[in-house]
Amino acid sequence: MRELARLADVSFTTISRIETGAMDPTVGTLHRILDAAGRELHLAVEPSRQHRPALADLADAFTDSAAGARPDWTRLRSFLDFLARHPDDVARAITARPHSSSRLMSALLAGIAEKLADDHRIPRPGWTHTAPKMRPDWTPPATPRMREEYRKRAPRQLLDRGLVIDANSLWRDRTTVGS
């Protein structure tokens, strides 16, 4: 312990107190001690298990305007990015039904849940069977040519719900998520 304390440039009593649980070291002290022991300290901040995002949390992820509801693409992408990094959370994240005041968001969230379930080869949540479909089809503001491109790249689950949304508007390339 004395040699470790010397290499870490901390007192012997600091090492002793940490080992016995009498002291919680600061991150800086812990970094120095681990470095002296030939180890590296890596910290990560992630949502706690009870605060992991769920699709139901996105029921209000839209703004209303005279032209109708407009999805909050940033919140939707953030949720999907999280699930790309934590695929074991998909089933839990799509289980609860989102209760949105927007028909568009209800349809969109159901389509997202169905695509996630299909992609991960898990059963679709039962609540999606009663979620609305958009008629006529809904497309974000775009030129006719762009709309046709969106239709070509839209996931089948969204198209089935009357949503002509390019998959790249929501799902990022997996290799870029978290980088």
C-alpha positions as CSV (number, residue, x, y, z in Angstrom):
1,M,0.0,0.0,0.0
2,R,2.9,2.3,0.7
3,E,4.4,1.8,-2.7
4,L,1.0,2.4,-4.4
5,A,0.5,5.6,-2.3
6,R,4.0,6.8,-3.4
7,L,3.3,6.1,-7.1
8,A,-0.1,7.8,-6.9
9,D,1.2,10.7,-4.9
10,V,-1.3,10.3,-2.2
11,S,-0.8,9.5,1.5
12,F,-0.7,6.0,2.9
13,T,-3.6,6.8,5.1
14,T,-5.7,7.8,2.1
15,I,-5.1,4.4,0.5
16,S,-5.8,2.7,3.8
17,R,-9.1,4.6,4.4
18,I,-10.3,3.9,0.8
19,E,-9.6,0.2,1.2
20,T,-11.4,0.0,4.5
21,G,-14.4,2.0,3.2
22,A,-13.8,4.8,5.6
23,M,-13.4,7.2,2.7
24,D,-14.9,7.7,-0.8
25,P,-12.1,9.0,-3.1
26,T,-12.7,11.9,-5.5
27,V,-12.6,11.0,-9.2
28,G,-9.2,12.7,-9.4
29,T,-7.7,10.6,-6.6
30,L,-9.2,7.4,-7.9
31,H,-7.7,8.2,-11.3
32,R,-4.2,8.7,-9.8
33,I,-4.4,5.5,-7.8
34,L,-5.7,3.4,-10.7
35,D,-3.0,4.9,-13.0
36,A,-0.4,4.0,-10.4
37,A,-1.7,0.4,-10.4
38,G,-1.5,0.2,-14.2
39,R,-5.3,0.6,-14.7
40,E,-7.4,3.2,-16.4
41,L,-10.6,4.8,-15.1
42,H,-13.5,5.0,-17.6
43,L,-16.7,6.7,-16.5
44,A,-20.0,6.6,-18.4
45,V,-23.3,8.4,-17.7
46,E,-26.4,6.5,-18.7
47,P,-30.0,6.8,-17.7
48,S,-30.8,4.7,-14.6
49,R,-33.0,1.7,-15.1
50,Q,-36.0,3.5,-13.8
51,H,-35.4,6.4,-16.1
52,R,-34.7,4.7,-19.3
53,P,-36.7,6.2,-22.2
54,A,-39.9,4.7,-23.4
55,L,-41.9,5.3,-26.5
56,A,-44.8,6.4,-24.3
57,D,-42.7,9.3,-23.1
58,L,-42.9,10.7,-26.7
59,A,-46.6,11.1,-26.8
60,D,-46.1,14.9,-26.6
61,A,-43.1,15.0,-29.0
62,F,-44.9,17.4,-31.4
63,T,-45.9,21.0,-31.7
64,D,-49.2,22.1,-32.9
65,S,-49.5,24.8,-35.6
66,A,-52.2,26.0,-38.0
67,A,-50.8,23.4,-40.5
68,G,-51.3,20.6,-38.0
69,A,-49.0,18.6,-35.7
70,R,-45.3,18.7,-36.4
71,P,-43.2,15.9,-34.9
72,D,-40.2,16.7,-32.8
73,W,-37.7,14.8,-35.0
74,T,-34.9,15.5,-32.5
75,R,-36.6,13.7,-29.6
76,L,-37.7,10.9,-31.8
77,R,-34.2,10.3,-33.2
78,S,-32.7,10.6,-29.7
79,F,-35.0,7.8,-28.5
80,L,-34.1,5.6,-31.5
81,D,-30.4,6.3,-31.0
82,F,-30.7,5.2,-27.4
83,L,-32.3,1.9,-28.5
84,A,-29.6,1.4,-31.1
85,R,-27.1,1.6,-28.3
86,H,-29.3,-0.5,-25.9
87,P,-31.1,-3.1,-28.1
88,D,-32.0,-5.2,-25.0
89,D,-34.3,-2.3,-23.9
90,V,-36.4,-2.4,-27.1
91,A,-39.2,-4.7,-25.7
92,R,-39.5,-2.7,-22.5
93,A,-39.4,0.6,-24.3
94,I,-42.3,-0.2,-26.7
95,T,-44.6,-2.0,-24.3
96,A,-46.6,0.9,-22.9
97,R,-49.1,2.6,-25.1
98,P,-48.4,6.3,-25.8
99,H,-51.5,8.4,-25.1
100,S,-51.1,11.3,-27.6
101,S,-53.6,14.0,-28.3
102,S,-52.3,14.0,-31.9
103,R,-53.6,11.4,-34.4
104,L,-50.4,11.9,-36.4
105,M,-48.2,11.1,-33.3
106,S,-50.3,8.1,-32.4
107,A,-49.9,6.7,-35.9
108,L,-46.2,7.6,-36.0
109,L,-45.4,6.0,-32.6
110,A,-47.3,2.9,-33.5
111,G,-45.4,2.6,-36.8
112,I,-42.1,3.1,-34.9
113,A,-43.1,0.4,-32.3
114,E,-43.9,-2.0,-35.1
115,K,-40.7,-1.4,-37.0
116,L,-38.6,-1.8,-33.8
117,A,-40.5,-5.0,-32.9
118,D,-40.0,-6.4,-36.4
119,D,-36.4,-5.4,-36.6
120,H,-35.6,-7.1,-33.3
121,R,-37.8,-10.2,-34.1
122,I,-40.1,-9.7,-31.0
123,P,-43.9,-9.6,-31.0
124,R,-45.5,-6.3,-31.9
125,P,-47.1,-4.6,-28.9
126,G,-50.8,-5.3,-28.7
127,W,-51.7,-1.6,-28.5
128,T,-50.5,-1.0,-32.1
129,H,-53.4,-3.0,-33.5
130,T,-55.8,-0.2,-32.5
131,A,-53.6,2.8,-33.3
132,P,-54.9,5.1,-36.1
133,K,-53.8,5.2,-39.7
134,M,-53.4,8.5,-41.6
135,R,-55.8,8.9,-44.5
136,P,-54.9,10.6,-46.7
137,D,-51.2,9.8,-46.4
138,W,-49.2,12.2,-44.4
139,T,-45.8,13.5,-45.6
140,P,-43.6,16.1,-44.2
141,P,-43.5,19.3,-46.2
142,A,-41.6,18.5,-49.4
143,T,-41.6,18.9,-53.2
144,P,-43.5,16.2,-55.2
145,R,-40.1,14.7,-56.2
146,M,-38.9,14.5,-52.6
147,R,-42.2,12.9,-51.6
148,E,-41.6,10.1,-54.1
149,E,-38.1,9.6,-52.8
150,Y,-39.5,9.5,-49.2
151,R,-42.0,6.8,-50.3
152,K,-39.2,4.7,-51.8
153,R,-37.2,4.9,-48.5
154,A,-40.0,4.7,-46.0
155,P,-40.2,1.7,-43.8
156,R,-43.1,-0.6,-44.6
157,Q,-44.5,-0.2,-41.1
158,L,-44.8,3.6,-41.5
159,L,-46.3,3.3,-45.0
160,D,-48.9,0.8,-43.7
161,R,-50.0,3.6,-41.3
162,G,-50.2,6.2,-44.1
163,L,-46.9,7.9,-43.1
164,V,-44.6,8.7,-46.0
165,I,-41.4,9.4,-44.0
166,D,-37.9,8.6,-45.2
167,A,-36.3,6.1,-42.8
168,N,-33.2,8.4,-42.6
169,S,-35.4,11.1,-41.0
170,L,-35.6,8.9,-37.9
171,W,-33.1,6.1,-38.0
172,R,-29.4,7.0,-38.3
173,D,-26.8,4.7,-39.7
174,R,-25.9,2.4,-36.8
175,T,-22.2,3.1,-37.3
176,T,-22.7,6.8,-36.4
177,V,-24.9,6.3,-33.4
178,G,-23.0,7.2,-30.2
179,S,-20.0,8.6,-32.0
